[in-house]
């Protein structure tokens, strides 16, 4: 990647640390989805009770984005990022020793707070460190940390579950703490943050008030984004297993295929947005996703569905690849540690009803998961395109220039 070769060694270290931070955060999150049944059996309950851990994690993420973001805007991105990574690693480790369901749920809620803090802090540190012309491509790289974490969790489950069991996998999830040593030794503070010097204002929710309109727009955008990603991912394996009657091996292979598509799409559209603009890139990716719905939801046979899923996630995560740079460019300079992550995670919370919504749609149509998947995707793609099209285009905006509220 030409952009990568143009970065200095210090800039590369920042990008690598932020990418790995989001990858390992997602890795720790996705380990849970593979072992819900095992935890339910050990705690003598059912899967639905254990799945509350996922709900609590998602619900706690906006709080983490706010708390860690405000801290990053006051104390600096680098130290807060280290504290955040250490926090979610230790909470993942502790989850492996939970004596019962109540303790496990409490630990996963706290994990959600830490998980919610990583993305915004890491993205702001990176975007403030790299050259403006590299933001689009690097944005795509940062965002594909999420499907990279999913892939890593899949591999860890395949290799170590039989040896370690579910508790051992969570203990293994403490390894991301080692990234703190790399950040401490190789990563420097954001030059934009350092340039503020003694002029830094103490960040608070009151500081956000003059930018309320911009924040509400970002939340609306991220709600549509999260409905699109969760609406095309969360129940797709269930659709393949239950409605298409594919065996677990086939479902696993298709999941790997569409995660590869997600990674490639994020890289492609992130870089493309540097040439055509952030809003236009999002609109194009959403339009492509809309056109792919028939192949992705109603394709016949394993090959067609695998190709459809690959292309769908290429488009969906392609749009997502623009999110880190777009939210950072929209962000007020005094709140760049807080604004992107808080808007993202608030949108994620508002879209957290998606899985239940799709499950009920399928149930009301005789178990037709294809219909549930298609109707949500067909609704949200034009909504995302419309919301993106009315926003401000901020490509290449200076992170140190004066700005207007709004």
C-alpha positions as a Python dict, from the first residue, in 0.01 Angstrom:
ca = {
    (1, 'X'): (0, 0, 0),
    (2, 'X'): (160, 325, -121),
    (3, 'X'): (14, 527, 166),
    (4, 'X'): (179, 296, 420),
    (5, 'X'): (523, 336, 263),
    (6, 'X'): (483, 714, 287),
    (7, 'X'): (441, 710, 666),
    (8, 'X'): (729, 761, 907),
    (9, 'X'): (824, 480, 1143),
    (10, 'X'): (662, 665, 1435),
    (11, 'X'): (338, 710, 1239),
    (12, 'X'): (339, 342, 1143),
    (13, 'X'): (374, 247, 1509),
    (14, 'X'): (66, 452, 1598),
    (15, 'X'): (-140, 298, 1316),
    (16, 'X'): (-30, -54, 1406),
    (17, 'X'): (-109, -5, 1775),
    (18, 'X'): (-456, 135, 1704),
    (19, 'X'): (-536, -138, 1451),
    (20, 'X'): (-422, -411, 1690),
    (21, 'X'): (-611, -248, 1977),
    (22, 'X'): (-942, -269, 1787),
    (23, 'X'): (-860, -615, 1653),
    (24, 'X'): (-783, -754, 1997),
    (25, 'X'): (-1083, -577, 2150),
    (26, 'X'): (-1307, -746, 1891),
    (27, 'X'): (-1122, -1075, 1947),
    (28, 'X'): (-1209, -1065, 2317),
    (29, 'X'): (-1571, -977, 2238),
    (30, 'X'): (-1629, -1249, 1978),
    (31, 'X'): (-1481, -1529, 2189),
    (32, 'X'): (-1808, -1525, 2383),
    (33, 'X'): (-2031, -1601, 2083),
    (34, 'X'): (-1860, -1937, 2033),
    (35, 'X'): (-1913, -2064, 2390),
    (36, 'X'): (-2260, -1945, 2494),
    (37, 'X'): (-2390, -2301, 2519),
    (38, 'X'): (-2090, -2417, 2727),
    (39, 'X'): (-2136, -2135, 2977),
    (40, 'X'): (-2510, -2204, 3000),
    (41, 'X'): (-2447, -2570, 3081),
    (42, 'X'): (-2187, -2494, 3348),
    (43, 'X'): (-2406, -2232, 3515),
    (44, 'X'): (-2714, -2456, 3480),
    (45, 'X'): (-2918, -2209, 3277),
    (46, 'X'): (-3012, -2159, 2912),
    (47, 'X'): (-2843, -1981, 2624),
    (48, 'X'): (-3089, -1691, 2629),
    (49, 'X'): (-2987, -1610, 2987),
    (50, 'X'): (-2618, -1614, 2899),
    (51, 'X'): (-2679, -1410, 2585),
    (52, 'X'): (-2774, -1124, 2814),
    (53, 'X'): (-2398, -1082, 2847),
    (54, 'X'): (-2385, -963, 2486),
    (55, 'X'): (-2669, -718, 2546),
    (56, 'X'): (-2496, -578, 2855),
    (57, 'X'): (-2168, -542, 2669),
    (58, 'X'): (-2334, -347, 2388),
    (59, 'X'): (-2537, -134, 2630),
    (60, 'X'): (-2227, -36, 2830),
    (61, 'X'): (-2019, 69, 2529),
    (62, 'X'): (-2153, 429, 2506),
    (63, 'X'): (-2061, 485, 2871),
    (64, 'X'): (-1708, 365, 2803),
    (65, 'X'): (-1679, 582, 2493),
    (66, 'X'): (-1783, 886, 2698),
    (67, 'X'): (-1564, 820, 3003),
    (68, 'X'): (-1247, 716, 2821),
    (69, 'X'): (-1306, 980, 2552),
    (70, 'X'): (-1331, 1265, 2801),
    (71, 'X'): (-1021, 1136, 2975),
    (72, 'X'): (-834, 1122, 2642),
    (73, 'X'): (-934, 1480, 2561),
    (74, 'X'): (-794, 1595, 2896),
    (75, 'X'): (-500, 1368, 2973),
    (76, 'X'): (-396, 1255, 2625),
    (77, 'X'): (-477, 975, 2383),
    (78, 'X'): (-173, 755, 2450),
    (79, 'X'): (-201, 699, 2830),
    (80, 'X'): (-579, 652, 2815),
    (81, 'X'): (-545, 401, 2530),
    (82, 'X'): (-300, 198, 2742),
    (83, 'X'): (-532, 204, 3042),
    (84, 'X'): (-826, 103, 2824),
    (85, 'X'): (-648, -195, 2664),
    (86, 'X'): (-522, -311, 3002),
    (87, 'X'): (-876, -281, 3143),
    (88, 'X'): (-1055, -489, 2881),
    (89, 'X'): (-776, -750, 2889),
    (90, 'X'): (-797, -793, 3265),
    (91, 'X'): (-1178, -806, 3256),
    (92, 'X'): (-1162, -1074, 2986),
    (93, 'X'): (-919, -1268, 3205),
    (94, 'X'): (-1145, -1231, 3509),
    (95, 'X'): (-1443, -1357, 3308),
    (96, 'X'): (-1268, -1694, 3287),
    (97, 'X'): (-1290, -1724, 3666),
    (98, 'X'): (-1653, -1615, 3712),
    (99, 'X'): (-1811, -1839, 3981),
    (100, 'X'): (-2166, -1796, 3853),
    (101, 'X'): (-2391, -1626, 3602),
    (102, 'X'): (-2443, -1304, 3800),
    (103, 'X'): (-2070, -1246, 3837),
    (104, 'X'): (-2014, -1330, 3472),
    (105, 'X'): (-2280, -1081, 3357),
    (106, 'X'): (-2132, -809, 3578),
    (107, 'X'): (-1785, -869, 3435),
    (108, 'X'): (-1916, -857, 3077),
    (109, 'X'): (-2093, -526, 3149),
    (110, 'X'): (-1764, -382, 3277),
    (111, 'X'): (-1591, -528, 2973),
    (112, 'X'): (-1839, -336, 2760),
    (113, 'X'): (-1733, -10, 2925),
    (114, 'X'): (-1371, -78, 2834),
    (115, 'X'): (-1459, -201, 2486),
    (116, 'X'): (-1655, 116, 2421),
    (117, 'X'): (-1354, 330, 2499),
    (118, 'X'): (-1097, 175, 2268),
    (119, 'X'): (-1226, 265, 1922),
    (120, 'X'): (-1266, 639, 1968),
    (121, 'X'): (-939, 692, 2152),
    (122, 'X'): (-737, 479, 1909),
    (123, 'X'): (-895, 641, 1604),
    (124, 'X'): (-834, 996, 1727),
    (125, 'X'): (-472, 918, 1814),
    (126, 'X'): (-415, 780, 1465),
    (127, 'X'): (-600, 1045, 1265),
    (128, 'X'): (-420, 1324, 1451),
    (129, 'X'): (-81, 1164, 1386),
    (130, 'X'): (-87, 1073, 1015),
    (131, 'X'): (-80, 1314, 716),
    (132, 'X'): (-422, 1440, 599),
    (133, 'X'): (-385, 1271, 259),
    (134, 'X'): (-339, 931, 425),
    (135, 'X'): (-653, 945, 639),
    (136, 'X'): (-889, 760, 402),
    (137, 'X'): (-669, 457, 344),
    (138, 'X'): (-567, 433, 709),
    (139, 'X'): (-933, 469, 814),
    (140, 'X'): (-1012, 154, 617),
    (141, 'X'): (-720, -25, 780),
    (142, 'X'): (-832, 71, 1131),
    (143, 'X'): (-1193, -33, 1077),
    (144, 'X'): (-1109, -378, 941),
    (145, 'X'): (-968, -453, 1283),
    (146, 'X'): (-1324, -559, 1374),
    (147, 'X'): (-1359, -843, 1119),
    (148, 'X'): (-991, -923, 1182),
    (149, 'X'): (-1078, -978, 1547),
    (150, 'X'): (-1370, -1201, 1448),
    (151, 'X'): (-1138, -1410, 1232),
    (152, 'X'): (-879, -1432, 1511),
    (153, 'X'): (-1144, -1547, 1759),
    (154, 'X'): (-1260, -1811, 1509),
    (155, 'X'): (-907, -1944, 1474),
    (156, 'X'): (-850, -1943, 1851),
    (157, 'X'): (-1173, -2136, 1903),
    (158, 'X'): (-1076, -2390, 1638),
    (159, 'X'): (-724, -2441, 1775),
    (160, 'X'): (-762, -2413, 2152),
    (161, 'X'): (-1120, -2482, 2258),
    (162, 'X'): (-1065, -2858, 2279),
    (163, 'X'): (-759, -2801, 2499),
    (164, 'X'): (-857, -2503, 2711),
    (165, 'X'): (-1237, -2509, 2730),
    (166, 'X'): (-1442, -2189, 2754),
    (167, 'X'): (-1267, -2062, 3068),
    (168, 'X'): (-927, -2113, 2911),
    (169, 'X'): (-1029, -1912, 2606),
    (170, 'X'): (-1118, -1615, 2824),
    (171, 'X'): (-788, -1646, 3009),
    (172, 'X'): (-616, -1650, 2669),
    (173, 'X'): (-803, -1326, 2602),
    (174, 'X'): (-573, -1147, 2847),
    (175, 'X'): (-290, -1154, 2591),
    (176, 'X'): (-390, -816, 2441),
    (177, 'X'): (-248, -660, 2759),
    (178, 'X'): (95, -717, 2606),
    (179, 'X'): (10, -451, 2348),
    (180, 'X'): (46, -193, 2626),
    (181, 'X'): (419, -266, 2636),
    (182, 'X'): (444, -192, 2263),
    (183, 'X'): (250, 133, 2298),
    (184, 'X'): (464, 241, 2593),
    (185, 'X'): (785, 178, 2402),
    (186, 'X'): (696, 272, 2043),
    (187, 'X'): (395, 505, 2033),
    (188, 'X'): (408, 878, 2092),
    (189, 'X'): (130, 1114, 2192),
    (190, 'X'): (-82, 1283, 1926),
    (191, 'X'): (100, 1594, 1797),
    (192, 'X'): (-236, 1775, 1771),
    (193, 'X'): (-304, 1709, 2139),
    (194, 'X'): (48, 1815, 2240),
    (195, 'X'): (16, 2135, 2038),
    (196, 'X'): (-269, 2249, 2263),
    (197, 'X'): (-27, 2271, 2554),
    (198, 'X'): (-162, 2477, 2841),
    (199, 'X'): (-455, 2592, 2627),
    (200, 'X'): (-638, 2262, 2672),
    (201, 'X'): (-989, 2297, 2807),
    (202, 'X'): (-1124, 2042, 3052),
    (203, 'X'): (-1349, 1822, 2840),
    (204, 'X'): (-1706, 1762, 2960),
    (205, 'X'): (-2054, 1709, 2825),
    (206, 'X'): (-2102, 2086, 2848),
    (207, 'X'): (-1821, 2124, 2594),
    (208, 'X'): (-2030, 1917, 2354),
    (209, 'X'): (-2340, 2137, 2380),
    (210, 'X'): (-2245, 2391, 2107),
    (211, 'X'): (-2203, 2098, 1869),
    (212, 'X'): (-2531, 1926, 1958),
    (213, 'X'): (-2663, 1939, 1601),
    (214, 'X'): (-2348, 1783, 1462),
    (215, 'X'): (-2351, 1516, 1732),
    (216, 'X'): (-2715, 1423, 1669),
    (217, 'X'): (-2640, 1392, 1298),
    (218, 'X'): (-2346, 1162, 1377),
    (219, 'X'): (-2564, 949, 1606),
    (220, 'X'): (-2830, 917, 1332),
    (221, 'X'): (-2562, 819, 1083),
    (222, 'X'): (-2411, 561, 1319),
    (223, 'X'): (-2752, 417, 1406),
    (224, 'X'): (-2807, 347, 1035),
    (225, 'X'): (-2454, 209, 1007),
    (226, 'X'): (-2502, -27, 1300),
    (227, 'X'): (-2840, -149, 1174),
    (228, 'X'): (-2668, -226, 844),
    (229, 'X'): (-2374, -417, 992),
    (230, 'X'): (-2569, -607, 1258),
    (231, 'X'): (-2860, -659, 1019),
    (232, 'X'): (-2637, -830, 764),
    (233, 'X'): (-2413, -1024, 1006),
    (234, 'X'): (-2571, -1129, 1333),
    (235, 'X'): (-2835, -1375, 1209),
    (236, 'X'): (-2672, -1473, 883),
    (237, 'X'): (-2511, -1789, 1031),
    (238, 'X'): (-2852, -1882, 1179),
    (239, 'X'): (-3009, -1832, 835),
    (240, 'X'): (-2749, -2065, 681),
    (241, 'X'): (-2791, -2332, 950),
    (242, 'X'): (-3166, -2325, 1006),
    (243, 'X'): (-3319, -2220, 675),
    (244, 'X'): (-3056, -2352, 434),
    (245, 'X'): (-2970, -2655, 652),
    (246, 'X'): (-2595, -2617, 598),
    (247, 'X'): (-2365, -2813, 831),
    (248, 'X'): (-2145, -2624, 1081),
    (249, 'X'): (-1834, -2671, 867),
    (250, 'X'): (-1999, -2508, 565),
    (251, 'X'): (-2133, -2224, 777),
    (252, 'X'): (-1784, -2169, 918),
    (253, 'X'): (-1627, -2159, 574),
    (254, 'X'): (-1884, -1909, 447),
    (255, 'X'): (-1826, -1695, 759),
    (256, 'X'): (-1453, -1688, 685),
    (257, 'X'): (-1526, -1596, 322),
    (258, 'X'): (-1749, -1301, 410),
    (259, 'X'): (-1508, -1176, 677),
    (260, 'X'): (-1235, -1169, 413),
    (261, 'X'): (-1474, -969, 196),
    (262, 'X'): (-1531, -731, 487),
    (263, 'X'): (-1158, -672, 529),
    (264, 'X'): (-1101, -609, 159),
    (265, 'X'): (-1404, -382, 134),
    (266, 'X'): (-1295, -166, 426),
    (267, 'X'): (-951, -119, 276),
    (268, 'X'): (-1090, -44, -72),
    (269, 'X'): (-1359, 210, 17),
    (270, 'X'): (-1146, 378, 283),
    (271, 'X'): (-881, 452, 21),
    (272, 'X'): (-1144, 542, -241),
    (273, 'X'): (-1294, 805, -10),
    (274, 'X'): (-968, 997, -30),
    (275, 'X'): (-1038, 1057, -399),
    (276, 'X'): (-1417, 1088, -418),
    (277, 'X'): (-1507, 1215, -71),
    (278, 'X'): (-1640, 1054, 245),
    (279, 'X'): (-2012, 1104, 182),
    (280, 'X'): (-1998, 986, -178),
    (281, 'X'): (-1803, 676, -78),
    (282, 'X'): (-2065, 584, 185),
    (283, 'X'): (-2353, 643, -58),
    (284, 'X'): (-2194, 426, -329),
    (285, 'X'): (-2120, 141, -87),
    (286, 'X'): (-2477, 152, 49),
    (287, 'X'): (-2618, 147, -305),
    (288, 'X'): (-2404, -155, -396),
    (289, 'X'): (-2521, -336, -81),
    (290, 'X'): (-2883, -270, -179),
    (291, 'X'): (-2829, -426, -523),
    (292, 'X'): (-2669, -737, -370),
    (293, 'X'): (-2964, -828, -143),
    (294, 'X'): (-3120, -1088, -383),
    (295, 'X'): (-2793, -1282, -419),
    (296, 'X'): (-2706, -1256, -48),
    (297, 'X'): (-3047, -1354, 94),
    (298, 'X'): (-3213, -1553, -184),
    (299, 'X'): (-2922, -1715, -366),
    (300, 'X'): (-2953, -2086, -441),
    (301, 'X'): (-2671, -2315, -340),
    (302, 'X'): (-2362, -2277, -128),
    (303, 'X'): (-2146, -2111, -391),
    (304, 'X'): (-2394, -1837, -481),
    (305, 'X'): (-2461, -1758, -115),
    (306, 'X'): (-2088, -1754, -33),
    (307, 'X'): (-2020, -1515, -321),
    (308, 'X'): (-2323, -1305, -228),
    (309, 'X'): (-2214, -1287, 136),
    (310, 'X'): (-1856, -1196, 33),
    (311, 'X'): (-1979, -912, -189),
    (312, 'X'): (-2236, -791, 64),
    (313, 'X'): (-1978, -761, 340),
    (314, 'X'): (-1734, -604, 93),
    (315, 'X'): (-1992, -327, 46),
    (316, 'X'): (-2116, -307, 407),
    (317, 'X'): (-1774, -297, 568),
    (318, 'X'): (-1655, -88, 276),
    (319, 'X'): (-1891, 185, 394),
    (320, 'X'): (-1769, 124, 749),
    (321, 'X'): (-1410, 169, 637),
    (322, 'X'): (-1486, 540, 593),
    (323, 'X'): (-1633, 582, 942),
    (324, 'X'): (-1314, 643, 1148),
    (325, 'X'): (-1192, 925, 923),
    (326, 'X'): (-1535, 1079, 865),
    (327, 'X'): (-1627, 1097, 1234),
    (328, 'X'): (-1285, 1236, 1324),
    (329, 'X'): (-1311, 1501, 1052),
    (330, 'X'): (-1659, 1597, 1174),
    (331, 'X'): (-1541, 1611, 1536),
    (332, 'X'): (-1479, 1936, 1724),
    (333, 'X'): (-1104, 1962, 1782),
    (334, 'X'): (-1148, 1991, 2160),
    (335, 'X'): (-1351, 1668, 2171),
    (336, 'X'): (-1186, 1443, 1916),
    (337, 'X'): (-1119, 1178, 2179),
    (338, 'X'): (-1486, 1181, 2284),
    (339, 'X'): (-1705, 1277, 1986),
    (340, 'X'): (-1633, 991, 1738),
    (341, 'X'): (-1649, 706, 1987),
    (342, 'X'): (-1949, 840, 2179),
    (343, 'X'): (-2148, 894, 1858),
    (344, 'X'): (-2051, 551, 1727),
    (345, 'X'): (-2140, 365, 2044),
    (346, 'X'): (-2465, 557, 2099),
    (347, 'X'): (-2572, 457, 1749),
    (348, 'X'): (-2471, 101, 1831),
    (349, 'X'): (-2693, 108, 2140),
    (350, 'X'): (-2992, 237, 1942),
    (351, 'X'): (-2944, -39, 1686),
    (352, 'X'): (-2898, -314, 1945),
    (353, 'X'): (-3263, -420, 1899),
    (354, 'X'): (-3178, -549, 1551),
    (355, 'X'): (-3127, -917, 1636),
    (356, 'X'): (-3453, -938, 1829),
    (357, 'X'): (-3634, -750, 1552),
    (358, 'X'): (-3507, -984, 1281),
    (359, 'X'): (-3574, -1295, 1488),
    (360, 'X'): (-3934, -1187, 1542),
    (361, 'X'): (-3977, -1102, 1173),
    (362, 'X'): (-3854, -1449, 1080),
    (363, 'X'): (-4079, -1615, 1338),
    (364, 'X'): (-4384, -1426, 1213),
    (365, 'X'): (-4312, -1547, 857),
    (366, 'X'): (-4280, -1920, 932),
    (367, 'X'): (-3908, -1908, 1006),
    (368, 'X'): (-3819, -1715, 689),
    (369, 'X'): (-3484, -1567, 790),
    (370, 'X'): (-3416, -1462, 431),
    (371, 'X'): (-3716, -1229, 448),
    (372, 'X'): (-3605, -1086, 783),
    (373, 'X'): (-3252, -1024, 658),
    (374, 'X'): (-3366, -877, 327),
    (375, 'X'): (-3630, -641, 467),
    (376, 'X'): (-3390, -485, 717),
    (377, 'X'): (-3110, -450, 461),
    (378, 'X'): (-3349, -308, 198),
    (379, 'X'): (-3479, -52, 449),
    (380, 'X'): (-3154, 62, 604),
    (381, 'X'): (-2934, 93, 293),
    (382, 'X'): (-3135, 382, 142),
    (383, 'X'): (-3169, 540, 486),
    (384, 'X'): (-2791, 529, 533),
    (385, 'X'): (-2735, 675, 186),
    (386, 'X'): (-2986, 955, 254),
    (387, 'X'): (-2838, 1047, 593),
    (388, 'X'): (-2484, 1043, 456),
    (389, 'X'): (-2583, 1262, 160),
    (390, 'X'): (-2713, 1547, 378),
    (391, 'X'): (-2408, 1566, 603),
    (392, 'X'): (-2117, 1801, 564),
    (393, 'X'): (-1817, 1690, 358),
    (394, 'X'): (-1508, 1738, 572),
    (395, 'X'): (-1243, 1551, 371),
    (396, 'X'): (-896, 1683, 448),
    (397, 'X'): (-1013, 1934, 709),
    (398, 'X'): (-733, 2079, 923),
    (399, 'X'): (-734, 1942, 1276),
    (400, 'X'): (-579, 2260, 1415),
    (401, 'X'): (-775, 2532, 1230),
    (402, 'X'): (-1051, 2734, 1406),
    (403, 'X'): (-1399, 2583, 1372),
    (404, 'X'): (-1760, 2691, 1386),
    (405, 'X'): (-2010, 2537, 1631),
    (406, 'X'): (-2306, 2345, 1493),
}
